[in-house]
Amino acid sequence: MLIRYKKAFEKIAMGLLSFMPTEKDLKKLQQTIKEYETNDKWHLFLWKLDDDFVAIIGVLERENQIMEVQHLSVNPSHRGQGIGKGMVKALKDMFPDKEIVPNEELAGFFEHCDQ
C-alpha cells in the first residue's frame, strides 16, 4: 500500500533511498529529502507491507500531465516479490489522469514491468 511521505517518516525514507546508487552520499540524500519536503512538484511515497515500510517511490510532476519517476527503491530483503511493479501500478491508479514515465536511470526497470 502506498503511503504519502511525511516528516515523521524521514529516517525510514532516507534509509530506503540510500539503497539507490545515486543516493549513497549523506549530503545528496539530505538534499533529496529536502526537495521532496519543500517542492510542491516532487511527491514521495512509501510502500507498507504488513507493518513495515519496505520500499519507496518518488515522482516529479512535469508539464502536460506527466509524472516522472525519479526514485524507486526496494529493501534488498524484499526484492523479487513484485513490489516495484506494485508501486508503479498503485501510482498509476492514484493519478489516472497522468502519464507515469521513468527517468533515464529507471527506464530499464519500466521496460521489465511492461513484460
C-alpha positions as CSV (number, residue, x, y, z in Angstrom):
1,M,0.0,0.0,0.0
2,L,1.4,3.4,-1.0
3,I,1.5,6.0,1.8
4,R,2.4,9.6,1.2
5,Y,5.6,10.7,2.8
6,K,5.5,12.9,5.9
7,K,8.3,14.3,8.1
8,A,7.8,11.6,10.7
9,F,9.0,9.0,8.1
10,E,12.2,10.9,7.3
11,K,14.7,8.4,8.7
12,I,12.9,5.5,7.1
13,A,12.7,7.3,3.7
14,M,16.4,8.1,3.9
15,G,17.2,4.5,4.6
16,L,15.2,3.2,1.7
17,L,16.6,5.9,-0.7
18,S,20.1,5.0,0.4
19,F,19.8,1.7,-1.4
20,M,19.9,3.6,-4.7
21,P,23.3,4.0,-6.2
22,T,22.8,7.8,-6.8
23,E,21.8,8.4,-3.2
24,K,24.7,6.9,-1.3
25,D,26.2,10.2,-0.2
26,L,24.6,11.6,3.0
27,K,24.5,15.2,1.8
28,K,22.9,14.2,-1.5
29,L,20.4,12.1,0.4
30,Q,19.5,15.0,2.7
31,Q,19.1,17.4,-0.3
32,T,16.8,14.9,-2.0
33,I,14.6,14.5,1.1
34,K,14.5,18.3,1.5
35,E,13.4,18.7,-2.2
36,Y,10.5,16.3,-1.6
37,E,9.5,18.2,1.6
38,T,9.7,21.7,0.1
39,N,8.9,21.4,-3.6
40,D,5.2,21.1,-4.5
41,K,6.1,19.3,-7.7
42,W,8.0,16.5,-6.0
43,H,6.0,13.6,-4.4
44,L,7.3,10.8,-2.3
45,F,5.5,7.7,-1.3
46,L,6.5,4.7,0.9
47,W,5.2,1.2,0.4
48,K,3.9,-0.5,3.5
49,L,3.9,-4.3,3.7
50,D,2.3,-5.7,6.8
51,D,3.7,-3.3,9.5
52,D,6.9,-2.3,7.8
53,F,7.9,0.2,5.1
54,V,9.9,-1.8,2.6
55,A,10.1,0.4,-0.5
56,I,9.9,4.0,-1.7
57,I,9.0,5.8,-4.9
58,G,9.4,9.4,-5.8
59,V,7.9,11.4,-8.7
60,L,8.4,14.8,-10.3
61,E,5.3,16.4,-11.7
62,R,6.2,17.7,-15.1
63,E,4.1,19.7,-17.7
64,N,1.5,18.1,-19.9
65,Q,0.1,15.7,-17.3
66,I,3.4,13.8,-17.0
67,M,4.8,12.4,-13.8
68,E,8.4,11.3,-14.0
69,V,9.6,8.6,-11.5
70,Q,12.8,9.9,-10.1
71,H,13.4,7.4,-7.3
72,L,12.4,3.8,-6.8
73,S,14.0,1.6,-4.2
74,V,13.0,-1.7,-2.5
75,N,14.7,-3.0,0.6
76,P,17.1,-5.8,-0.7
77,S,15.4,-8.4,1.6
78,H,12.1,-7.8,-0.2
79,R,13.3,-7.6,-3.8
80,G,12.0,-10.0,-6.4
81,Q,8.5,-10.0,-4.9
82,G,6.9,-7.6,-7.4
83,I,6.9,-4.7,-5.0
84,G,8.4,-2.3,-7.5
85,K,5.8,-3.2,-10.1
86,G,3.1,-2.9,-7.5
87,M,4.3,0.6,-6.6
88,V,4.2,1.7,-10.3
89,K,0.7,0.3,-10.7
90,A,-0.5,1.9,-7.5
91,L,0.9,5.3,-8.7
92,K,-0.9,4.9,-12.0
93,D,-4.1,4.1,-10.1
94,M,-3.6,7.1,-7.8
95,F,-3.0,9.5,-10.7
96,P,-5.2,8.1,-13.5
97,D,-5.2,11.3,-15.5
98,K,-1.4,11.5,-15.6
99,E,1.2,9.6,-17.7
100,I,3.7,7.9,-15.4
101,V,7.1,7.8,-17.1
102,P,10.6,6.8,-15.8
103,N,13.7,8.9,-15.7
104,E,16.7,7.7,-17.6
105,E,18.0,5.6,-14.8
106,L,14.7,3.7,-14.3
107,A,13.8,3.2,-18.0
108,G,15.2,-0.4,-17.9
109,F,13.1,-1.3,-14.9
110,F,9.9,0.1,-16.5
111,E,10.6,-2.0,-19.6
112,H,10.8,-5.0,-17.3
113,C,7.5,-4.0,-15.7
114,D,5.7,-3.9,-19.0
115,Q,6.5,-7.6,-19.8
